[in-house]
Amino acid sequence: MYSDFDVISTYYDALYVKDKEYSLEAAKVKELLTKHGVHLQADLLVLACGTGGHIPYLNDHYHVSGLDLSDDMLTLARKKFPGLRFHLGNLIDFELEMDFDAIICLYGSIGFVKTVDNLRAAMERIAAHLRPDGLVLITPWSTVEDFKDIIVVDAADRPDLKIARMEQVRLKEPKIVEVTFHHLLGKDNNVTYHKQSVEIGLFSRQEYLSAMTDTGLKVVEEYTGTDVRGGAYIGKRVIVDR
Ligand SMILES: C[S@@+](CC[C@H](N)C(=O)[O-])C[C@H]1O[C@@H](n2cnc3c(N)ncnc32)[C@H](O)[C@@H]1O
């Protein structure tokens, strides 16, 4: 069973899901979807949706479903959005019984597929679930061209939970980034330490683009604004000879 988020899920929202960041990002994503022809009340699939951090800002405008590989993350999403459908599934081989007008995958979650072959498999699954003229918007987990080793520092301070966060992000192999989380958690007058490493695939811009075009998707925009973390590759399932 997939366990990368079993511990982190318990404080994911407190640490990562910042209302301002997520609302601005979701608003921009909605603007980009509209710009490329996705109508309001369209069927929208949020891939690697996690705890559903973006969903409050999309739910009024679209019929939202989510998919994620982590049961722990999905349990939290289901609790927050009892009326929505969430699927336990893997980006690289998911098979749902319906197609969508738009599919999005945010906060670089696509990098968790790790290899270029898996990136291409995920894109094939996405294309297979898009209706004609359907749109996909994916935010890369950095790129080969842009990546730099970094240490991230941040904190959360709530009455019931305090977190000090450092994350070491380093190139482990030519195309694998290792992120090591060091989290100090203050709760119930007690401080605990959680350390964990995950591996994330680092793909080039061209690998993202050809994964799209090789499945027959047309790249309609490469968005580079900083309000969508990582920018976005946007592709459309264009049907010719109609
Ligand atoms: C950093 S979290 C981002 C969650 C959410 N997109 C957000 O912005 O808050 C990455 C998510 O990707 C999910 N994930 C990792 N590998 C996956 C895979 N192969 N298929 C589907 N989801 C996956 C994890 O379970 C986790 O919920």
The ligand as an SDF file (V2000), in Angstrom:
LIG
                    3D

 27 29  0  0  0  0  0  0  0  0999 V2000
    2.2550   17.1770   -2.6550 C   0  0  0  0  0  0  0  0  0  0  0  0
    0.7350   16.3420   -2.6260 S   0  0  0  0  0  0  0  0  0  0  0  0
   -0.2910   17.4850   -3.5120 C   0  0  0  0  0  0  0  0  0  0  0  0
   -1.7470   17.2970   -3.2550 C   0  0  0  0  0  0  0  0  0  0  0  0
   -2.6520   18.3460   -3.8940 C   0  0  0  0  0  0  0  0  0  0  0  0
   -2.5400   18.3200   -5.3410 N   0  0  0  0  0  0  0  0  0  0  0  0
   -2.3180   19.7360   -3.3760 C   0  0  0  0  0  0  0  0  0  0  0  0
   -1.9940   20.6100   -4.1880 O   0  0  0  0  0  0  0  0  0  0  0  0
   -2.4300   19.9540   -2.1770 O   0  0  0  0  0  0  0  0  0  0  0  0
    0.9920   15.0610   -3.8310 C   0  0  0  0  0  0  0  0  0  0  0  0
   -0.1940   14.1170   -3.9510 C   0  0  0  0  0  0  0  0  0  0  0  0
    0.0730   13.2040   -5.0130 O   0  0  0  0  0  0  0  0  0  0  0  0
   -0.4420   11.9400   -4.6440 C   0  0  0  0  0  0  0  0  0  0  0  0
    0.2190   10.9320   -5.4860 N   0  0  0  0  0  0  0  0  0  0  0  0
    1.5240   10.5490   -5.4550 C   0  0  0  0  0  0  0  0  0  0  0  0
    1.7740    9.6210   -6.3970 N   0  0  0  0  0  0  0  0  0  0  0  0
    0.5850    9.4110   -7.0430 C   0  0  0  0  0  0  0  0  0  0  0  0
    0.2000    8.5690   -8.1150 C   0  0  0  0  0  0  0  0  0  0  0  0
    1.0880    7.7800   -8.7420 N   0  0  0  0  0  0  0  0  0  0  0  0
   -1.0940    8.5890   -8.5150 N   0  0  0  0  0  0  0  0  0  0  0  0
   -2.0020    9.4080   -7.9020 C   0  0  0  0  0  0  0  0  0  0  0  0
   -1.6820   10.2380   -6.8820 N   0  0  0  0  0  0  0  0  0  0  0  0
   -0.4100   10.2460   -6.4580 C   0  0  0  0  0  0  0  0  0  0  0  0
   -0.1140   11.8390   -3.1710 C   0  0  0  0  0  0  0  0  0  0  0  0
   -0.8470   10.8390   -2.5190 O   0  0  0  0  0  0  0  0  0  0  0  0
   -0.4360   13.2520   -2.7140 C   0  0  0  0  0  0  0  0  0  0  0  0
   -1.7700   13.3640   -2.2940 O   0  0  0  0  0  0  0  0  0  0  0  0
  1  2  1  0
  2  3  1  0
  2 10  1  0
  3  4  1  0
  4  5  1  0
  5  6  1  0
  5  7  1  0
  7  8  2  0
  7  9  1  0
 10 11  1  0
 11 12  1  0
 11 26  1  0
 12 13  1  0
 13 14  1  0
 13 24  1  0
 14 15  1  0
 14 23  1  0
 15 16  2  0
 16 17  1  0
 17 18  1  0
 17 23  2  0
 18 19  1  0
 18 20  2  0
 20 21  1  0
 21 22  2  0
 22 23  1  0
 24 25  1  0
 24 26  1  0
 26 27  1  0
M  CHG  2   2   1   9  -1
M  END
$$$$
